[in-house]
Amino acid sequence: MNETTKGKVTSNHLSRRVCVYVRQSTASQVELNRESTQRQYALVDRAVALGWPREQVEVVDSDLGTSGAGHAQREGFTHMTAETALGNIGLILSIEVSRVARNNSDWYRLLDLCAMTDTLIGDEDGLYHPGQFNDRLLLGLKGTMAEAELHIIHARLDGGIRNKAARGELRRGLPVGYVWGEKDGEALFDPDAAVSGTIRTVFEKFVELGSARRVWIWFQSEGLPFPHRSSASPRIRWDAPTYTTILSVLKSPVYAGAYVYGRTRTQTSVDADGQVRKRTRQLPRSQWSVLIKDHHPGFIDWDGYETNQEKLARNTRPAPHDPAGAVRNGAALLQSLAVCGKCGRKLRVYYQGRNNTAGRTPLSIDRSGKSPRGHNACHRVGAKSQRACRRQGQPCQTRESAAPEAAGKAGEAPTGSWS
């Protein structure tokens, strides 16, 4: 210990506690990089050598396995900062500055508190007083280098990952039904015939039934289990399928033999409580980073995948003037298919009365700008008269040319009346 270091420790510092801050960024580092962890715990002996009694040395290791980049909540760092602000800490020891913080916002906030409360900061190179200009300049430089080092590490890792993904050789989690082969980027069908057969059944039933929900209901009615595989274990688990599971199989381009990377983007925001939140957003196909068709054998071809996506898009609940979606449940005729002959909008089915008699009214607002739930809808169509026509063997009154006529009227209507 040199004379300069010894001279910075005063009786005021020795009367307060020492905080030894121990941190590793990930759980795997805690498990594998044990030498680094032991070196950090050994700083307790250094604090004793500087003159503090061992009982006044506090080890803060609750942030083991937590990143110091500032995105995660660090209980240990928060506790250490609070104790420093209260003037209870005389020295903060860490093996290097990057252990304390990897971002300048946390680092400079701590430096300001240490300067105000006369708290020292120490690492393997020596002791520093943030209230002294030269020491503050050196600590600021170390903090900037720690943040820049993190950026360089991330840039190198991300560049390598993207370069390997562009060749279709980056191994990531495969959906159930596929396993990795021995060659780089080789994806093969699962050797379990039951698993592969179940995936094929999903696509075959979708072609037959035309709806992801109907496929899910068919699996439920037949009592068929569905294979599941978690990222933590390669073992296959058979459970009842959910609607989301069936839909994810139909939407995944991997089952069409394509290799994809960069389908999602993580967005960071701050909520009303000041907490940093992350949200994953699906990107359109034009913004995917990598799309390699015919990369591996698929359960369907790419044209079949495109057809399925168009069908799924049509099955969603349409807008008032969009083509009809999937046929909905209900007792009414032409469910979700009938169109108003006056305004051109789809007819919304409603049920009323003691016997839940069906009727129809335009799906959205009418030409007068009022809601169909009010009194001035274009018109209402009752299902009772339609049933009476069918019982009497008479054809129901229809308007085959209603769509072109309604489209013409829609073009002549003022813009304000449709909004």
Secondary structure as GFF3:
##gff-version 3
##sequence-region A 1 419
A	DSSP	alpha_helix	3	8	.	.	.	ID=ss1
A	DSSP	alpha_helix	11	14	.	.	.	ID=ss2
A	DSSP	beta_strand	17	21	.	.	.	ID=ss3
A	DSSP	alpha_helix	27	32	.	.	.	ID=ss4
A	DSSP	alpha_helix	34	41	.	.	.	ID=ss5
A	DSSP	alpha_helix	43	49	.	.	.	ID=ss6
A	DSSP	three_ten_helix	54	56	.	.	.	ID=ss7
A	DSSP	beta_strand	57	60	.	.	.	ID=ss8
A	DSSP	alpha_helix	75	85	.	.	.	ID=ss9
A	DSSP	beta_strand	89	93	.	.	.	ID=ss10
A	DSSP	alpha_helix	97	100	.	.	.	ID=ss11
A	DSSP	alpha_helix	104	117	.	.	.	ID=ss12
A	DSSP	beta_strand	120	123	.	.	.	ID=ss13
A	DSSP	beta_strand	126	128	.	.	.	ID=ss14
A	DSSP	alpha_helix	133	166	.	.	.	ID=ss15
A	DSSP	beta_strand	178	180	.	.	.	ID=ss16
A	DSSP	beta_strand	187	189	.	.	.	ID=ss17
A	DSSP	alpha_helix	193	209	.	.	.	ID=ss18
A	DSSP	alpha_helix	212	222	.	.	.	ID=ss19
A	DSSP	beta_strand	226	228	.	.	.	ID=ss20
A	DSSP	beta_strand	237	239	.	.	.	ID=ss21
A	DSSP	alpha_helix	243	251	.	.	.	ID=ss22
A	DSSP	three_ten_helix	253	256	.	.	.	ID=ss23
A	DSSP	beta_strand	259	261	.	.	.	ID=ss24
A	DSSP	beta_strand	264	270	.	.	.	ID=ss25
A	DSSP	beta_strand	276	282	.	.	.	ID=ss26
A	DSSP	three_ten_helix	285	287	.	.	.	ID=ss27
A	DSSP	beta_strand	290	292	.	.	.	ID=ss28
A	DSSP	alpha_helix	302	315	.	.	.	ID=ss29
A	DSSP	beta_strand	347	352	.	.	.	ID=ss30
A	DSSP	beta_strand	357	362	.	.	.	ID=ss31
A	DSSP	beta_strand	381	382	.	.	.	ID=ss32
A	DSSP	alpha_helix	383	391	.	.	.	ID=ss33
A	DSSP	alpha_helix	402	412	.	.	.	ID=ss34
A	DSSP	three_ten_helix	415	418	.	.	.	ID=ss35
###
